[in-house]
Amino acid sequence: MLARAGKRFRCSERLPCALKPHLLSCWDSLAFAYPPLSIKNLCILGCRCFFNLPWHAHLLPWHAHLALRDEFTLASDPRTSMNYSRQLLHPFSIKLSISCLLFASVITFDSSTLKAGERIELWPGKTSESQAVITVHLPSRPNGAAIVICPGGGYGTLVTGPEGHGVAKWLNENGIAGIVLEYELPRGRSQLPLADAQQALRVVRANATTWNIDPRRVGIMGFSAGGHLASTAGTHYPSPLVPDPENAGDGKPAEVLAASNHCRPDFMVLVYPVITMGEQTHTGSRRNLLGDNPSSELIVEFSNEKQVTADTPPAFLVHAKDDRVVVPENSEMFHAALKEHGVETQYLELPNGGHGLNGYQGPMWTAWQTGLLKWLVDQEKVPAVDRQKEIQSGKEG
């Protein structure tokens, strides 16, 4: 099932339908247990799971990280010393092993087949190992709107395929520019992703004329931990992180780039987002962002439900009721805080789909996309269908 060198496969062509939802929904849990999840590490992890995971591990997929994070120390526990063949053939061991190995073959499927846009470094002069980049996907028939997309991955990796370039392609089909942000992974340096998100918004607005974008209709979208980053960008813009003048990225003075109106998103789209750093948080995301022992002040600072003001941008939130990786209370708290401050907000609570909404496919995945387009029209961020046709006809004429 592994991809041969120089060849890529689409997920839908290579993965059995029954396996796809499980593999993709447990991605975030695996991601923060073993960051970074490179193809090499996934292959190693798959083999280790197959031979070492205890046969009686009754863990659910979204709790797989608890076993993985402990480096399989259960195997050395006297209580887990049992017949080797029973460990080897336990269905959970086999399922998790196949999950890791299959991920190694599909992790890059969308990145290679869909990433056709212009790739831009956000901080010229920084080393390639720590360079944040955006990939710009422009529609053939633009309506002027643009969205910076923050993929998830527990702040330990980036799921840039289904939560990045795939979404950008869908936005393009609806006339919206999709800008995929590959932000720097924090490893406890909490300000790094926010600085990248703010700079991405600045760069988009600086290139608005060239890219046929209305600078007053630039939003930000995030999935899972990327949803936390997107909501952080929407709540922390009044105190922008000042870029280094030599690395401003678009030739403008640092004091101009640092102005809050340049890095304030005009709207937020938060799909099964991490919001809080408190009790209801995704623990892996918090650990990767804030470190092992964050102060209470730092926890409050990055609990975005506590940072909402009357000037916070409007938001469209999506969460499945049965999400056990990032519990829906995250969206509920943010939605309530926005309403309390009189900010336009819509919360689409889906009946099922879990984390990843059934593997980024099916009726729940379609539902949030349909709901988002309607909300964007209501917010006057994109034109209605009839108006969109008029715009496209005018451009063609």
KOLDOPA-375308 format. One record per atom (N, C-alpha, C): x, y, z. Coordinates in steps of 0.2 Angstrom, whole numbers, plus 5000, padded with zeros to 4 digits. Each point is the difference from the previous one (the first is absolute). Example, Ala and Ser with C-alpha at 12.3 -4.5 7.8 and 13.67 -1.06 7.14 Angstrom:
2
506649725039
499650065000
500450065000
499850054996
500450065001
499650055003
***
This chain:
397
500449945000
499650065000
500450065000
500750005002
500450065000
500150024993
500150075000
500150034993
500749994998
500049984993
500749994997
500350075000
500750004999
500350074999
499850034994
499950075001
499850034994
499350004998
499649965004
499349994998
499550025006
499550034998
499550015006
499349974998
499749995005
499349975000
499550045003
499450014997
499450035003
499849965006
499850035005
499749965006
499449964998
499550034996
499449974998
500249944996
500550004996
500249944996
500349945003
500450025006
500449955003
499749975006
499650045004
499849985007
499349964999
499949945003
499449975001
499550055004
499450004997
499550055003
499949995008
500049945002
499949985007
500650035004
500650004998
500550025004
500150085000
499850034994
500250075000
499750045006
499450005002
499850045006
500449995006
500249945002
500449985005
500750035000
500349994994
500750024999
500150085001
499550044997
500050074999
499850035007
499549975003
499850035007
500549995005
500449955000
500550005006
500650034998
500150044995
500650034997
500350055006
499550045002
500350055005
500349975006
499749945003
500249975006
500749974998
500149974994
500749974999
500550064999
499750054997
500550064998
500350035006
499650015006
500450035006
500349955004
499949934999
500449955003
500749994998
500050014993
500749994997
500150054995
500150065002
500250054995
500750004999
500350024994
499550014994
499949934997
499449994997
499849944997
500250004993
500749994999
500249994993
499849934997
500149994994
499949944997
500449945003
500750025001
500449955004
499849985007
499850065004
499749985006
499449965000
499650024996
499349964999
500249924999
500449994996
500249934998
500349975006
500450035004
500349975006
499549995005
499650055001
499450005005
499549944998
499949994994
499649954998
500249935002
500749994999
500349945002
500049995007
500250055004
500050005007
499349985003
499550034997
499349995003
499949924999
500249984994
499849934998
500349955005
500650015002
500449955004
500050025008
499850065002
500150015007
499350025003
499550024997
499450025004
499749945003
499850015007
499749945003
499449984997
499849935001
499449984996
499450025003
500050025007
499450025003
499950075000
500450044996
499950075000
499350024997
499550025005
499350014998
499950074998
500550044998
500050074999
499650014993
499650065001
499750024994
500550034995
499850014993
500550034996
500250075002
499650045003
500250075002
500450005006
500149945004
500450005005
500749964999
500149984993
500649974999
500650035002
500050075000
500650035002
500249995007
499649975005
500249995006
500549945001
499849954995
500549955000
500650024996
500050034995
500550024996
500550055004
499750045003
500450065004
500549965005
499749955003
500449975005
500649954997
500150004994
500549964997
499949935001
499449985001
499849935000
500349975007
500150045005
500349975006
499549955003
499449994998
499649955002
500249934999
500450004994
500349934998
500549985006
500350045004
500449985005
499749985006
499450025001
499649995006
499949935001
500149975006
499849935001
499349984999
499650055001
499349984999
499849994992
500550034996
499849994993
500549954996
500349965004
500449954997
499649944999
499849994994
499649954998
500249974993
499649954998
500249964994
500250054994
500550004997
500250044995
499650004994
499749944998
499650004994
499350035001
499850005007
499450045001
500150074999
500650035002
500150074999
500050024993
500349954996
500150014993
499450014996
499549955002
499450004996
499450035002
500150045006
499450045002
499850054995
499350004999
499750044995
500250085001
500150025006
500250075001
500750014998
500449965001
500750004998
500150004993
499649964996
500050004993
499750064997
499550025003
499750064997
500450065001
500350015005
500450065001
500750004996
500249944999
500649994996
499950024993
499449974997
499850024994
499950074999
499750035005
499850075000
500750044999
500549995004
500650034999
500449994993
500049944998
500349994993
499650034995
499350005000
499650034995
500150075000
500150035006
500150075000
500750024996
500549965001
500650014997
499950014992
499549964997
499950004993
499650064998
499550025004
499650054998
500150075003
500550015004
500150075004
500150054995
500349994994
500250054995
499550004994
499549965000
499649994994
499750074998
499750045004
499850064998
500550064999
500549995004
500650054999
500350004993
500049944997
500350004994
499550014994
499449985001
499550004994
499750065000
499950045006
499650065000
500450075001
500749995002
500450065001
500350034994
499550034996
500350034994
500150085000
499850035006
500150075001
500750025001
500050075001
500750035001
500249995007
500649985002
500249995006
500550065002
499850035006
500350065002
500350005007
500650015001
500350005007
499850075004
499749995006
499850055004
500550045003
500649975001
500550045004
500749994996
500150034994
500649994997
500650025004
500549955000
500650015004
500149955005
499449975002
500049955005
500249934997
500349965004
500249934998
499449964997
500249964996
499449964997
499749955005
500449985005
499749965005
499450035004
500150075001
499550035004
499550054996
500049994993
499750054996
499349984999
499550055001
499349994999
499950034993
499549964997
499950024993
499250004999
499850034995
499350004997
500049974993
499549964999
499949984993
499450034997
500050044995
499450044998
499749974994
499349985001
499649974995
499550054998
500050034994
499650054998
499549974995
499350025001
499549974996
500050034992
499849974996
500050024993
499550064999
499449995004
499550065000
499950025007
500450055002
500050035007
499450045001
499850005007
499550045002
500250055005
500750005001
500350055004
500249985007
499749945003
500149985006
500649965001
500349995005
500649965001
500049975008
500249945000
500149975007
500749975001
500350025006
500649975002
499849945004
500349944997
499849935003
500549985005
499949985006
500449985005
499949925001
500449964997
499949925001
500149985008
499649955002
500149975006
500649965001
500149965006
500549965001
500350005007
499650035004
500250005007
500650045002
500150054996
500650045000
500749965000
499949944998
500649955000
500149984993
499650014995
500149994993
499550044996
499950004994
499650034996
499649964995
499349995000
499749964996
499850054994
500550014995
499950054995
499649974994
499949945000
499649974994
499350015001
499649965004
499350015000
499850065004
500450035004
499850065004
500450064997
500250004994
500450054998
499950014992
500449974996
499950004993
499449984997
499749945003
499349984998
499550055001
500050035006
499550055001
500150064996
500650024998
500250064996
499749994993
500049944998
499849984993
499250015000
499749985005
499350005001
499850085000
500350045004
499950075000
500150034993
500549984996
500150034994
499449984995
499749945001
499449994996
499450045001
500150045006
499450045002
500350085000
500550014996
500250074999
500550035005
500149965005
500450025006
500749985000
500550055001
500749985000
500149975006
500449945000
500249965006
500850015001
500250025005
500750015002
500249955006
500349954998
500249955005
500650025004
499950015007
500650025004
500349945003
500749994999
500449955003
500450035005
499750015006
500350045006
500549965003
500450035004
500649975003
499749975006
500249935001
499849975006
500350025006
499650025006
500250045005
500549965005
499949945002
500449965004
500150045007
499550035002
500050045006
500150075000
500150034993
500150074999
499450034998
499650025004
499350014999
499850054995
500550054999
499850064995
500249984993
500349954999
500349994993
499449994995
499549955001
499550004995
499650064999
499850045005
499650065000
500450054996
500750015000
500350044996
500049984993
500049944998
499949984994
499350014997
499549995004
499350014997
499950084999
500350045005
499950074998
500450024994
500649984999
500450014994
499649984994
499749945000
499749984994
499450044998
499650035005
499550044999
500350074997
500550025002
500450064998
500249994992
500349954999
500249984993
499450004995
499549975002
499449994996
499750074998
500050045005
499750074999
500550044996
500749995001
500550044996
499949984993
499849944998
500049984993
499350004998
499550035003
499350004998
499950024993
500350054998
499950024993
500249954995
500649975001
500349954995
499649945000
499749985006
499649945001
499350004999
499850064998
499250024999
499649985007
500350035005
499749995007
499850075002
499450005004
499850065003
500349995007
500450055002
500350005007
499650005006
499350024998
499550005006
499649945000
500249954996
499749935000
500549955001
500450005005
500649955001
499849975006
499949935000
499849975006
500549955002
499949965005
500549955002
499649945003
500249944998
499749945001
500549955003
499749965005
500549955003
499649945002
500449945000
499749945002
500449975006
499649985005
500349975006
500550055003
500649985001
500550055003
500150064996
499949994993
500050064995
499450055002
499549975003
499450045002
500250045006
500449975004
500350045006
500450064997
500449994995
500450054997
499650054997
499549984996
499650054997
499650045005
499749975005
499750045005
500550055004
500649985001
500550045003
500150064996
500149994993
500150064996
499450045000
499449985001
499450045000
499950035007
500349985005
499950035007
500750045002
500549994997
500750035003
500250054995
499750024995
500250054995
500150075003
499650025005
500250075003
500750015003
500349945001
500750015002
500549964995
500150024994
500349964995
500749995002
500349954998
500749985001
500450044994
500450045002
500450054995
500549964997
500049994993
500549974996
500650035000
500649964999
500650034999
500050044994
500350075000
500050044994
500349974994
500649965001
500349974995
499749944997
499549975004
499649944997
499350024999
499850064999
499350024999
499649964995
500449984994
499749954995
499750044994
499750065001
499750034994
500350074999
500650025003
500350064999
499750065003
499549995005
499750065003
500450005007
500050065003
500350015006
499649965006
500449985005
499849965005
499450035004
500050075001
499550035004
499450004996
500050004993
499450004996
499749935000
500449955000
499849935000
499749985007
500250035005
499849985006
499450035002
499750044996
499350035002
499549955001
499650015005
499549945001
499549994995
499950054996
499549994994
500249964995
500750004999
500349964995
500049925002
500049985006
500049935002
499349985003
499550045000
499349985003
499749974994
499849935001
499649974995
499350035000
499750004994
499350035000
499449955002
500249945000
499649955003
500449945001
499749955005
500349945001
499649944999
500349954997
499649934999
500449955004
499749975005
500349965005
499649935000
500449954997
499749934999
500349965005
499649975004
500249965006
500650035004
500050065002
500650035002
500149995007
500750005002
500250015007
499950075001
499750025006
499950075002
500350015007
499949965004
500250025007
500749965002
500450035004
500649965003
499849985007
499450005002
499849985007
499849935000
499549985004
499849935001
499849964994
499650044996
499749974994
500550004994
500650015001
500550014994
500249934997
500350004995
500449944997
500750005003
500149965004
500650005004
500750004996
500049974995
500649994995
500150074997
499550044998
500050064997
500350055005
499750005006
500350045006
500749995001
500249945001
500749985001
500550034995
499849984994
500450024994
500150085000
499450045001
500050075000
500350035006
499849985006
500250045006
500649975004
500149934998
500549975004
499749955005
500449975004
499849955005
499750035006
500250065002
499850035006
499850074999
499550024996
499950074999
499750035006
500150075001
499750035005
499350024999
499750015006
499250014999
499950074996
500550045000
499950064996
500049994992
500549954999
500149984993
499349964997
499849965005
499449964998
499450054999
499950055004
499550044999
500150044993
500650024999
500250044994
499849974994
500149935000
499849964994
499449965000
499650025005
499349975000
499650054997
499849994994
499850064995
499250015002
499749965004
499350025002
500050065005
500650015003
500150055005
500350064997
500150004993
500350064997
499650044995
499349985000
499550034996
499950075002
499950044995
499750075001
499550024995
499750065001
499550024995
500350014993
500750005000
500350014993
500349944997
499949945003
500249944997
499649994994
500349974995
499749994993
499449955001
499550004996
499549955000
500349934998
499649955003
500349934999
499449954998
500349954996
499649944998
500349945003
499749975005
500249945003
499749934998
500449955000
499749934998
500349955005
499649965003
500249955004
499549945000
500349945000
499649945001
499849985007
499449995002
499849985007
500449945003
500349964995
500349945003
500850004999
500250065000
500850014999
500349995007
500449955000
500349985007
500850035000
500250024994
500750025000
500050075003
499650054997
499950075002
499350005001
499850015007
499349995002
499750074997
499349994999
499650064997
499950055005
500249995006
500050065005
500450064998
500549984996
500550054998
499650054995
499649984995
499650044996
499550045004
499749965004
499450035004
500250065004
500649995003
500250065005
500250064995
500349994995
500250054995
499450044997
499549964998
499450024998
499650045005
500049985006
499650035005
500450075002
500750005000
500350065001
499950054995
500049984994
499850054994
499450035001
499549965001
499350025001
499950055006
500449995005
500050045006
500250074999
500550004995
500350074998
499750034994
499449974998
499750034994
500349994993
500449945000
500449994993
499649954996
499950014994
499749954995
500349945001
499649945001
500349945000
499449954998
500349944997
499549954999
500449935002
499649965003
500349945002
499649944997
500449964996
499649944997
500249945003
499649985004
500149935004
499849944996
500449964998
499949944996
499849945004
499649964998
499749955005
500649945001
500449994995
500549955000
500650024995
500549965000
500650014996
500650005004
500050015006
500649995004
500550064998
500749995002
500550044998
500249994993
500050054996
500149994993
499449984995
499450005004
499449994996
500049954995
500149945003
500049944996
500549994995
500650035001
500550004996
500050054994
499750065002
500050054995
499649984994
499449975001
499649984994
499349985003
499550004995
499449985002
499550065002
499449985002
499550055001
500250065006
500449985005
500250055005
500550044997
500549984996
500550044997
499650054995
499649974996
499650054996
499650055003
499749985006
499550045004
500450075002
500649995003
500350065002
500250054994
500249974995
500250044994
499450044997
499449965000
499450034997
499850065005
500049985007
499950055005
500450075000
500749984998
500450065000
499950054994
499949974995
499850044994
499450045001
499549975003
499450045001
500250065005
500349985005
500250055006
500450064997
500549984995
500450054997
499650054996
499549974996
499550054997
499650045004
499849975006
499650045005
500450065003
500749995001
500550045002
500250054995
499849994994
500250044994
500850004999
500249945001
500849994999
500149974993
499449974998
500049974993
499450024997
499950014993
499450024997
499549935000
499450025000
499549944998
500149974994
499849944998
500149964994
499850054994
499550035000
499850044994
500550054999
500250045005
500450055000
500749984998
500249945002
500649974998
500149994993
499449974997
500049994993
500150074996
499750055002
500050064997
500850035000
500349995006
500750025000
500449964995
499949935000
500449964995
499850024993
499450014999
499850024993
500450074998
500050045005
500350074998
500849994999
500349955004
500749994999
500149974993
499649954998
500149974994
499950054994
499550045001
499850054995
500650054999
***
